[in-house]
Amino acid sequence: MNKKTGNVSLSWFTFQKYWQSHQGQLSLVLFCFLLFLSVWKLGELVWFPVKTTDVQKWKPANTEVQAENIRVDLSSIKSANLFGIKSVNEKQPKEKQLNTNAPKTKLSLKLVGLVYAADRSSSLAIISNQGTQQTYGIDEPLDGSKAKLIAVLEDRVIINNQGREETLFLEENPPANGSDISGSHKEGLSSRDVSNSHVEPVESLEGVRDAVMTDPNQISRFLSFSEFREDGKVIGYKLNPGQSKVLFESTELEPGDVALEVNGIKLSDSERIPSVIEELFTTGSLDLLVFRNGKEQQINIQL
């Protein structure tokens, strides 16, 4: 027991002696430690109460979407007529009604011949002005005047003379100006038929040529023709005898023949018909390509 007490006393003595010899250094070390500890605690009081949380900046998810070819049936949407139904007649200009009872023109014009077709654009008229004959189509201006051709009927034409519709008749005795055309027109036709009945009969092709060259209107005495269509298109003109059958009796023509070409000019081309008409009045030889009984046949006529 005494031995242990003596050891403790020796250790304390040794420590006091060491402290006294190194008091300055140990005091400095202890001061620095306490100072560091104070600064650390002070930092915790200042910074630790306000805790900042780092928030990552938002970025869109990088999701790969594979495009697929998807066909959308729009028929149901179209049939719904969401914007209404368009009227068929909407914004369609109304065609001006033709005045077939227009008064007789006072212009010094003579209607020499005409080609009346169901297709308005294919109709033609041969009009003479001051001795000069010219073939005109619809809406073409008439040479030597301020009028233009606007319609071709079976026995007359309608012209537009400076905005006024007027009639130019084919017959020799047209109705008087200002009278009712629908009633007087019948009398005019009757007068023409009566005058034709007093014309000397023609018995030869030479007589036909002389009669037509003297008065082109006489061609209707010997020949009548009408459009012949195939699949809705005009391919030629069907020929039949007129009041006189001499033209058919003196040639190889037969009633019902369909003329396809005249002197190499195709009758299916409406733009070439004026040339055909000129051939009829200027040449004494006609080469016809006709369609008969399902076959084409060439016929030559010497007038």
Backbone hydrogen bonds, N-H to C=O, Kabsch-Sander energy under -0.5 kcal/mol:
donor,donor_aa,acceptor,acceptor_aa,energy
5,T,1,M,-1.7
6,G,2,N,-1.8
7,N,3,K,-1.5
8,V,4,K,-1.8
9,S,5,T,-1.9
10,L,6,G,-1.7
11,S,7,N,-2.1
12,W,8,V,-2.3
13,F,9,S,-1.9
14,T,10,L,-2.3
15,F,11,S,-2.4
16,Q,12,W,-2.4
17,K,13,F,-2.3
18,Y,14,T,-2.2
19,W,15,F,-2.7
20,Q,16,Q,-2.4
21,S,17,K,-1.5
22,H,18,Y,-1.8
26,L,22,H,-2.5
27,S,23,Q,-2.4
28,L,24,G,-1.7
29,V,25,Q,-2.4
30,L,26,L,-2.7
31,F,27,S,-2.3
32,C,28,L,-2.5
33,F,29,V,-2.2
34,L,30,L,-2.3
35,L,31,F,-2.6
36,F,32,C,-2.5
37,L,33,F,-2.4
38,S,34,L,-2.3
39,V,35,L,-2.5
40,W,36,F,-2.1
41,K,37,L,-2.1
42,L,38,S,-2.6
43,G,39,V,-2.2
44,E,40,W,-1.8
45,L,41,K,-1.9
46,V,42,L,-1.7
47,W,43,G,-2.7
48,F,43,G,-0.6
48,F,44,E,-1.2
50,V,47,W,-0.7
51,K,49,P,-0.9
52,T,50,V,-0.6
54,D,52,T,-0.6
55,V,53,T,-0.6
56,Q,54,D,-0.6
63,T,61,A,-1.9
64,E,62,N,-0.6
65,V,63,T,-0.5
66,Q,64,E,-0.5
67,A,65,V,-0.6
70,I,68,E,-1.2
71,R,69,N,-0.6
72,V,70,I,-0.5
73,D,71,R,-0.6
74,L,72,V,-0.8
78,K,74,L,-2.7
79,S,75,S,-2.5
80,A,76,S,-0.6
80,A,77,I,-0.6
81,N,78,K,-1.5
82,L,77,I,-0.5
84,G,81,N,-1.8
86,K,84,G,-0.5
90,E,87,S,-1.3
92,Q,89,N,-1.4
100,T,98,L,-1.2
102,A,99,N,-1.2
105,T,167,T,-2.6
109,L,107,L,-2.3
110,K,128,S,-2.1
111,L,169,F,-0.6
112,V,110,K,-0.9
112,V,126,I,-2.6
113,G,126,I,-1.5
115,V,124,L,-2.9
116,Y,114,L,-0.5
117,A,115,V,-0.6
120,R,118,A,-0.9
122,S,119,D,-1.9
123,S,119,D,-0.6
123,S,120,R,-1.1
124,L,115,V,-2.0
125,A,136,Y,-2.0
126,I,113,G,-3.5
127,I,125,A,-0.7
127,I,134,Q,-2.4
128,S,110,K,-3.3
129,N,132,T,-2.5
130,Q,108,S,-0.6
132,T,129,N,-1.3
133,Q,131,G,-0.6
134,Q,127,I,-1.8
136,Y,125,A,-2.9
138,I,123,S,-0.6
139,D,149,L,-3.5
140,E,137,G,-1.7
142,L,147,A,-2.9
145,S,142,L,-1.5
148,K,160,N,-1.4
149,L,140,E,-2.2
150,I,158,I,-2.6
151,A,158,I,-1.6
153,L,156,R,-3.0
157,V,168,L,-2.5
158,I,151,A,-2.6
159,I,166,E,-2.9
160,N,148,K,-2.8
161,N,159,I,-0.7
161,N,164,R,-3.3
162,Q,146,K,-0.8
162,Q,160,N,-0.9
164,R,161,N,-0.9
166,E,159,I,-2.7
167,T,103,P,-2.9
168,L,157,V,-2.6
170,L,155,D,-2.0
179,S,176,A,-1.7
181,I,179,S,-0.6
184,S,180,D,-2.6
185,H,181,I,-2.8
186,K,182,S,-0.5
187,E,183,G,-1.0
188,G,184,S,-2.4
189,L,185,H,-2.2
190,S,186,K,-2.2
191,S,187,E,-2.6
192,R,188,G,-2.0
193,D,189,L,-2.6
194,V,190,S,-2.5
195,S,191,S,-2.4
196,N,192,R,-2.5
197,S,193,D,-1.7
198,H,194,V,-0.8
198,H,195,S,-0.7
199,V,196,N,-1.2
208,V,204,S,-1.7
209,R,205,L,-2.5
210,D,206,E,-2.7
211,A,207,G,-2.4
212,V,208,V,-2.4
213,M,209,R,-2.6
214,T,210,D,-2.0
215,D,211,A,-2.4
218,Q,215,D,-2.5
219,I,216,P,-1.6
220,S,217,N,-1.4
221,R,218,Q,-1.8
222,F,218,Q,-0.6
222,F,219,I,-1.0
223,L,219,I,-2.0
224,S,240,N,-2.8
226,S,238,K,-1.5
228,F,236,G,-2.5
230,E,233,K,-2.9
233,K,230,E,-1.5
235,I,228,F,-2.4
236,G,228,F,-1.3
237,Y,259,A,-1.7
238,K,226,S,-2.9
239,L,257,D,-3.4
240,N,224,S,-2.4
242,G,222,F,-0.6
242,G,244,S,-0.9
243,Q,220,S,-0.5
244,S,221,R,-3.7
249,E,245,K,-2.5
250,S,246,V,-2.0
256,G,239,L,-2.8
257,D,254,E,-2.1
258,V,291,F,-1.6
259,A,237,Y,-2.9
259,A,257,D,-0.7
260,L,289,L,-3.7
261,E,289,L,-1.4
262,V,265,I,-2.0
263,N,287,D,-2.9
265,I,262,V,-1.7
266,K,264,G,-0.6
267,L,260,L,-2.8
269,D,266,K,-0.9
270,S,268,S,-0.9
272,R,269,D,-1.8
273,I,270,S,-0.8
275,S,272,R,-0.7
276,V,272,R,-1.5
277,I,273,I,-2.5
278,E,274,P,-2.1
279,E,275,S,-2.0
280,L,276,V,-1.9
281,F,277,I,-1.4
282,T,278,E,-1.5
283,T,279,E,-2.0
286,L,301,I,-2.8
288,L,286,L,-0.7
288,L,299,I,-3.7
289,L,261,E,-2.1
290,V,288,L,-0.6
290,V,297,Q,-3.0
291,F,258,V,-2.3
292,R,290,V,-0.6
292,R,295,K,-3.5
295,K,292,R,-1.7
297,Q,290,V,-2.9
299,I,288,L,-3.2
301,I,286,L,-3.0
303,L,284,G,-3.1
303,L,301,I,-0.7
